Amino acid sequence: MSLSGTGSASAFSSSDTAALERNTETEEGVTFEQIWNENHRKVSCDWIRQNGYKRVCLQFPDGYLPHSNAISVALTELLASDDVKVFILADTTYGSCCVDEIAAAHVEADSVIHFGNACRSRATRLPVLYLYPQMPLDVSALLEKLQTLRAESKGREVCVYLDIGYQNLNGEDLRQQLENALQPKNLLLKLFPPIEGDASADATNLERICIFIGSDNQRFANLSLSAPAAIQWYVFDGTASTLSSKNPLTAQYIRRRYFHIEKCKDAQTLGLIVATLTAEGYLDVVARLQTMAKGRGIKTQLISVGRINPAKLANFLEIDCFVLIGCPFNNMYDSKEYYKPIVSVFEAEMALNPAWHMRYPEAYVTDFKQLLPEGRSFLPFDVGAIPENDVSLVSGKLRGAVNESLETAGDTASLALATQAKMALMTTDTGLSFEDRTWQGLDPALGQTEPAQLQQGLSGIPIKYTHQ
């Protein structure tokens, strides 16, 4: 297809240089030495040789891609005698914090080295080595800023979290310096995200003061929302050497999230977006959400569209609310660009499970495994406890409970994704389901047409081909 006339073709496409010069979204700028130094090289080579891996995938976030080729070449040269194949894995299916085992399987990889931000969700198919950047930290500036908290922290428990860029500083020297500066009743020095099996991160102490050494980023938001309530949160930005107090549970944020929970209660059709295929227990969460929705007479549709954006979700106009089933770092969307509300699994649980009625949680649950029977935030679902008549706080209308049989909810057939053949164009904007769509796509007419002669095709980009 080509464009003709004197109109502005640039309104429909961009130039080739613009595509190459586009800036990728990056959380923080890092240098080559910070993400690939002598310690990273030694840890990577020892891990690969000790386990005998031969096909290794290197997974990078967008901000690390300019350094990806140099790291791949360096690792290949270090392992030249071991006959190891190294592949660069970028443009992940979901969030870059998750290990993309599905993409790694395309090259038959036997291991993955994950760089940068990581949610550390348990990978079930491939062994993973996490390599974090090593950011510089002015310890003297940190201790000077913490002197202002000495009076407040004295006699209280203080918990200090190290972000991924500063986890290499974890040691007794830093602990002793922090204790001398704060003089707390008890000092806890933790890593975030925590390593697997660190149960101490779940300890509850409502009187503690929490300090996060890192920037005010998504990891801090996840930690401060999910950690037990503390007296005060402080963030020390290692780049600017500044200390600031934070309150993640602001009134405006809470009102907006509870509004979305009410919209989830009012929904007639819920879209369950699967944003992970590797996190342990995601199918169990899907089955649980389907069971609770069926008990309330709400239809569900299972959707998998990769990384979500407003344009993708706008194709599902019959869905009133979406539930995002993702990793702890990739399940909270607060953007106003989406046409319909997007809630997390925990917010859907609060909306659909009557056990959460009039119960205020101590903290948000960002890890959906904690809502399953083995989790610490599990509350059993009882369909008989659903009120017969409930008033919507959004529309003011009555919501009636539908206590139908739950035998088919969560079965194997209901977990199957819709096939692509059922996709069709929408003719109206309301009241349609997938079965009402009649467009079946282009007819391939296989075997009904004569083979055409091969010809040289066009070259270049659609805005201007080379021969024009």
SULVENWO-V480129 format. One record per residue. N is the residue number from 1. RES is the residue in three letters. PSI is psi in whole degrees, -180 to 180 (999 if undefined). NEAR is the number of other ideal C-beta (glycine too) atoms within 12 Angstrom. D_CENTER is the distance of its C-alpha to the mean C-alpha in whole Angstrom. Layout:
[[N;RES;PSI;NEAR;D_CENTER] [N;RES;PSI;NEAR;D_CENTER]]
This chain:
[[1;MET;137;8;37] [2;SER;162;15;39] [3;LEU;139;17;39] [4;SER;168;8;43] [5;GLY;-177;8;45] [6;THR;6;6;45] [7;GLY;173;9;42] [8;SER;103;10;39] [9;ALA;-23;19;37] [10;SER;-14;14;34] [11;ALA;-19;9;33] [12;PHE;-14;13;31] [13;SER;166;18;30] [14;SER;162;17;30] [15;SER;164;16;32] [16;ASP;-36;16;31] [17;THR;-34;10;31] [18;ALA;-37;13;29] [19;ALA;-36;14;26] [20;LEU;-30;11;27] [21;GLU;2;10;27] [22;ARG;135;12;23] [23;ASN;127;13;21] [24;THR;152;20;18] [25;GLU;126;13;15] [26;THR;142;19;15] [27;GLU;-39;27;14] [28;GLU;143;29;17] [29;GLY;131;21;20] [30;VAL;153;32;21] [31;THR;167;19;24] [32;PHE;-40;20;25] [33;GLU;-28;18;27] [34;GLN;-27;30;24] [35;ILE;-9;37;22] [36;TRP;85;35;25] [37;ASN;-170;24;28] [38;GLU;-36;13;30] [39;ASN;-43;19;28] [40;HIS;-42;31;25] [41;ARG;-43;23;28] [42;LYS;-45;17;30] [43;VAL;-42;23;27] [44;SER;-49;36;25] [45;CYS;-42;29;29] [46;ASP;-41;17;30] [47;TRP;-43;26;27] [48;ILE;-44;34;28] [49;ARG;-41;21;31] [50;GLN;-31;15;31] [51;ASN;-6;20;29] [52;GLY;31;16;31] [53;TYR;146;32;28] [54;LYS;-21;20;29] [55;ARG;104;26;26] [56;VAL;130;40;24] [57;CYS;134;42;20] [58;LEU;115;45;19] [59;GLN;124;45;15] [60;PHE;145;38;15] [61;PRO;171;37;13] [62;ASP;-40;28;15] [63;GLY;-16;25;16] [64;TYR;-7;37;18] [65;LEU;-34;28;19] [66;PRO;-22;22;23] [67;HIS;-1;31;23] [68;SER;-43;31;22] [69;ASN;-41;20;25] [70;ALA;-39;21;27] [71;ILE;-41;35;25] [72;SER;-44;30;26] [73;VAL;-43;17;29] [74;ALA;-43;24;30] [75;LEU;-37;36;28] [76;THR;-42;25;30] [77;GLU;-37;16;34] [78;LEU;-30;25;33] [79;LEU;23;27;33] [80;ALA;-38;14;35] [81;SER;-12;11;38] [82;ASP;1;22;35] [83;ASP;55;15;35] [84;VAL;131;30;31] [85;LYS;132;23;29] [86;VAL;132;35;26] [87;PHE;146;32;23] [88;ILE;126;31;21] [89;LEU;113;37;17] [90;ALA;180;27;16] [91;ASP;59;19;14] [92;THR;158;36;11] [93;THR;-41;29;11] [94;TYR;-132;35;7] [95;GLY;150;37;5] [96;SER;-14;34;8] [97;CYS;-19;38;7] [98;CYS;143;42;7] [99;VAL;121;44;11] [100;ASP;81;40;12] [101;GLU;-27;33;15] [102;ILE;-47;27;16] [103;ALA;-37;29;17] [104;ALA;-30;35;18] [105;ALA;-20;23;21] [106;HIS;-26;14;22] [107;VAL;15;23;24] [108;GLU;43;17;25] [109;ALA;148;33;23] [110;ASP;2;25;24] [111;SER;162;36;21] [112;VAL;135;40;19] [113;ILE;116;45;18] [114;HIS;125;41;15] [115;PHE;148;41;16] [116;GLY;-151;45;14] [117;ASN;132;43;11] [118;ALA;133;41;10] [119;CYS;-15;39;8] [120;ARG;31;34;11] [121;SER;140;37;10] [122;ARG;120;27;14] [123;ALA;137;32;14] [124;THR;-14;18;17] [125;ARG;-34;23;19] [126;LEU;148;30;19] [127;PRO;146;25;20] [128;VAL;138;35;18] [129;LEU;123;30;19] [130;TYR;127;32;17] [131;LEU;118;37;18] [132;TYR;153;40;18] [133;PRO;158;37;20] [134;GLN;98;28;23] [135;MET;146;29;23] [136;PRO;144;20;27] [137;LEU;127;30;27] [138;ASP;94;20;31] [139;VAL;-36;25;31] [140;SER;-40;13;34] [141;ALA;-38;21;33] [142;LEU;-48;35;30] [143;LEU;-34;28;33] [144;GLU;-42;18;35] [145;LYS;-35;29;32] [146;LEU;-15;34;32] [147;GLN;-29;21;36] [148;THR;-18;20;35] [149;LEU;4;31;33] [150;ARG;-43;22;36] [151;ALA;-36;14;38] [152;GLU;-35;23;35] [153;SER;-18;32;34] [154;LYS;124;20;37] [155;GLY;-1;16;37] [156;ARG;163;27;34] [157;GLU;135;25;31] [158;VAL;132;37;28] [159;CYS;122;39;25] [160;VAL;122;40;24] [161;TYR;135;39;20] [162;LEU;124;37;20] [163;ASP;173;41;17] [164;ILE;-28;45;16] [165;GLY;-10;35;19] [166;TYR;12;36;22] [167;GLN;-18;32;21] [168;ASN;-14;23;24] [169;LEU;-4;29;26] [170;ASN;120;27;26] [171;GLY;174;16;30] [172;GLU;-30;12;33] [173;ASP;-47;14;34] [174;LEU;-39;25;31] [175;ARG;-44;23;31] [176;GLN;-39;16;35] [177;GLN;-39;24;35] [178;LEU;-39;38;32] [179;GLU;-39;24;34] [180;ASN;-33;17;37] [181;ALA;-37;30;36] [182;LEU;-31;36;34] [183;GLN;56;22;37] [184;PRO;170;31;35] [185;LYS;-38;18;36] [186;ASN;135;24;33] [187;LEU;126;29;30] [188;LEU;125;32;27] [189;LEU;113;33;25] [190;LYS;159;32;22] [191;LEU;143;33;19] [192;PHE;126;42;15] [193;PRO;148;37;13] [194;PRO;155;31;16] [195;ILE;158;20;18] [196;GLU;133;17;18] [197;GLY;3;10;21] [198;ASP;92;17;21] [199;ALA;-13;11;22] [200;SER;-19;18;23] [201;ALA;-15;28;20] [202;ASP;0;21;21] [203;ALA;142;20;24] [204;THR;126;18;25] [205;ASN;105;24;27] [206;LEU;-7;17;27] [207;GLU;6;21;30] [208;ARG;157;32;28] [209;ILE;131;36;27] [210;CYS;134;43;24] [211;ILE;128;48;23] [212;PHE;118;41;20] [213;ILE;101;44;21] [214;GLY;-170;41;19] [215;SER;167;28;18] [216;ASP;80;30;17] [217;ASN;-169;27;13] [218;GLN;-33;34;10] [219;ARG;-40;41;11] [220;PHE;-41;34;14] [221;ALA;-43;30;13] [222;ASN;-43;37;10] [223;LEU;-47;40;13] [224;SER;-28;36;16] [225;LEU;-36;36;15] [226;SER;-20;39;15] [227;ALA;152;38;18] [228;PRO;149;27;21] [229;ALA;134;24;23] [230;ALA;167;36;25] [231;ILE;-44;22;28] [232;GLN;146;26;26] [233;TRP;140;33;23] [234;TYR;144;35;24] [235;VAL;123;34;22] [236;PHE;112;39;24] [237;ASP;111;29;23] [238;GLY;-25;33;24] [239;THR;-46;24;25] [240;ALA;-7;17;27] [241;SER;48;22;28] [242;THR;149;20;28] [243;LEU;127;27;27] [244;SER;151;21;26] [245;SER;144;23;25] [246;LYS;147;27;22] [247;ASN;93;22;22] [248;PRO;-32;33;18] [249;LEU;65;25;20] [250;THR;158;16;22] [251;ALA;-40;11;24] [252;GLN;-43;13;23] [253;TYR;-45;20;19] [254;ILE;-42;20;20] [255;ARG;-40;15;23] [256;ARG;-41;23;20] [257;ARG;-39;31;18] [258;TYR;-28;26;21] [259;PHE;-42;23;22] [260;HIS;-34;37;19] [261;ILE;-41;34;20] [262;GLU;-38;28;23] [263;LYS;-34;31;22] [264;CYS;-38;46;21] [265;LYS;-35;43;24] [266;ASP;-13;29;26] [267;ALA;142;37;24] [268;GLN;-25;25;26] [269;THR;127;30;23] [270;LEU;137;42;20] [271;GLY;116;44;17] [272;LEU;104;47;15] [273;ILE;116;42;12] [274;VAL;108;38;11] [275;ALA;22;43;8] [276;THR;142;42;8] [277;LEU;8;30;12] [278;THR;-25;36;12] [279;ALA;134;39;11] [280;GLU;132;26;14] [281;GLY;6;27;15] [282;TYR;-31;37;13] [283;LEU;-34;29;17] [284;ASP;-38;24;18] [285;VAL;-40;42;16] [286;VAL;-46;41;17] [287;ALA;-39;29;20] [288;ARG;-44;37;20] [289;LEU;-39;48;19] [290;GLN;-39;35;22] [291;THR;-46;33;24] [292;MET;-39;41;24] [293;ALA;-41;41;24] [294;LYS;-37;30;27] [295;GLY;-26;29;28] [296;ARG;6;38;28] [297;GLY;27;26;29] [298;ILE;131;35;26] [299;LYS;152;25;25] [300;THR;149;41;22] [301;GLN;133;38;21] [302;LEU;127;34;18] [303;ILE;140;30;16] [304;SER;109;29;14] [305;VAL;18;28;14] [306;GLY;-145;23;11] [307;ARG;128;26;9] [308;ILE;153;33;11] [309;ASN;165;17;13] [310;PRO;-36;19;16] [311;ALA;-40;13;19] [312;LYS;-49;23;17] [313;LEU;-18;32;17] [314;ALA;-14;20;20] [315;ASN;-13;26;22] [316;PHE;72;34;21] [317;LEU;-20;24;24] [318;GLU;-7;31;25] [319;ILE;131;35;22] [320;ASP;-27;34;22] [321;CYS;144;41;19] [322;PHE;144;43;15] [323;VAL;119;50;13] [324;LEU;119;47;9] [325;ILE;96;47;9] [326;GLY;-172;41;6] [327;CYS;170;42;5] [328;PRO;-27;42;6] [329;PHE;0;39;4] [330;ASN;39;38;2] [331;ASN;12;45;5] [332;MET;105;34;8] [333;TYR;119;31;9] [334;ASP;19;26;13] [335;SER;145;17;14] [336;LYS;4;12;18] [337;GLU;-19;15;18] [338;TYR;146;26;17] [339;TYR;-29;23;20] [340;LYS;153;33;19] [341;PRO;148;35;17] [342;ILE;120;44;13] [343;VAL;158;41;13] [344;SER;173;43;11] [345;VAL;-39;48;12] [346;PHE;-41;41;14] [347;GLU;-36;42;16] [348;ALA;-36;45;17] [349;GLU;-42;39;18] [350;MET;-31;32;20] [351;ALA;-38;41;21] [352;LEU;-26;45;23] [353;ASN;115;34;24] [354;PRO;-15;28;27] [355;ALA;-20;23;27] [356;TRP;0;30;25] [357;HIS;129;19;27] [358;MET;25;10;29] [359;ARG;120;13;27] [360;TYR;121;13;25] [361;PRO;149;29;22] [362;GLU;-34;19;22] [363;ALA;161;26;19] [364;TYR;148;37;15] [365;VAL;109;34;14] [366;THR;-17;37;10] [367;ASP;110;43;10] [368;PHE;-18;44;12] [369;LYS;-24;30;14] [370;GLN;-12;26;16] [371;LEU;-6;38;17] [372;LEU;168;29;19] [373;PRO;-29;17;23] [374;GLU;-7;14;22] [375;GLY;161;23;20] [376;ARG;-16;22;21] [377;SER;20;30;20] [378;PHE;133;23;22] [379;LEU;126;26;24] [380;PRO;146;19;26] [381;PHE;125;31;26] [382;ASP;111;20;30] [383;VAL;-26;26;31] [384;GLY;-17;14;34] [385;ALA;-4;22;33] [386;ILE;126;31;31] [387;PRO;143;19;34] [388;GLU;-37;17;36] [389;ASN;126;11;36] [390;ASP;138;26;33] [391;VAL;129;16;33] [392;SER;132;20;30] [393;LEU;-7;19;30] [394;VAL;-53;22;29] [395;SER;-18;15;31] [396;GLY;6;11;34] [397;LYS;163;14;34] [398;LEU;139;14;35] [399;ARG;121;29;32] [400;GLY;143;18;34] [401;ALA;143;24;33] [402;VAL;102;19;33] [403;ASN;72;18;34] [404;GLU;175;18;34] [405;SER;139;12;34] [406;LEU;19;25;31] [407;GLU;-34;11;32] [408;THR;-8;16;30] [409;ALA;131;29;27] [410;GLY;11;26;24] [411;ASP;175;17;26] [412;THR;-40;12;26] [413;ALA;-35;12;27] [414;SER;-13;25;24] [415;LEU;-4;27;21] [416;ALA;142;16;22] [417;LEU;150;21;21] [418;ALA;137;25;23] [419;THR;156;12;25] [420;GLN;-23;12;25] [421;ALA;-17;11;29] [422;LYS;-1;18;28] [423;MET;146;20;27] [424;ALA;168;19;29] [425;LEU;145;14;30] [426;MET;135;20;30] [427;THR;-26;13;34] [428;THR;175;12;33] [429;ASP;-1;12;30] [430;THR;156;14;30] [431;GLY;10;13;31] [432;LEU;147;20;30] [433;SER;177;20;28] [434;PHE;-33;27;28] [435;GLU;-20;12;31] [436;ASP;-6;17;33] [437;ARG;133;22;32] [438;THR;-16;14;35] [439;TRP;127;15;34] [440;GLN;5;14;33] [441;GLY;-178;14;33] [442;LEU;142;7;35] [443;ASP;115;9;38] [444;PRO;-24;9;38] [445;ALA;50;8;42] [446;LEU;131;8;42] [447;GLY;2;7;45] [448;GLN;-2;8;47] [449;THR;151;9;47] [450;GLU;143;7;49] [451;PRO;138;8;47] [452;ALA;157;6;47] [453;GLN;137;6;48] [454;LEU;134;6;46] [455;GLN;157;6;46] [456;GLN;129;9;44] [457;GLY;179;9;41] [458;LEU;154;14;40] [459;SER;152;11;38] [460;GLY;-153;15;36] [461;ILE;156;20;34] [462;PRO;-27;19;35] [463;ILE;-26;21;36] [464;LYS;113;18;39] [465;TYR;160;15;40] [466;THR;-29;12;42] [467;HIS;0;9;45] [468;GLN;999;14;45]]
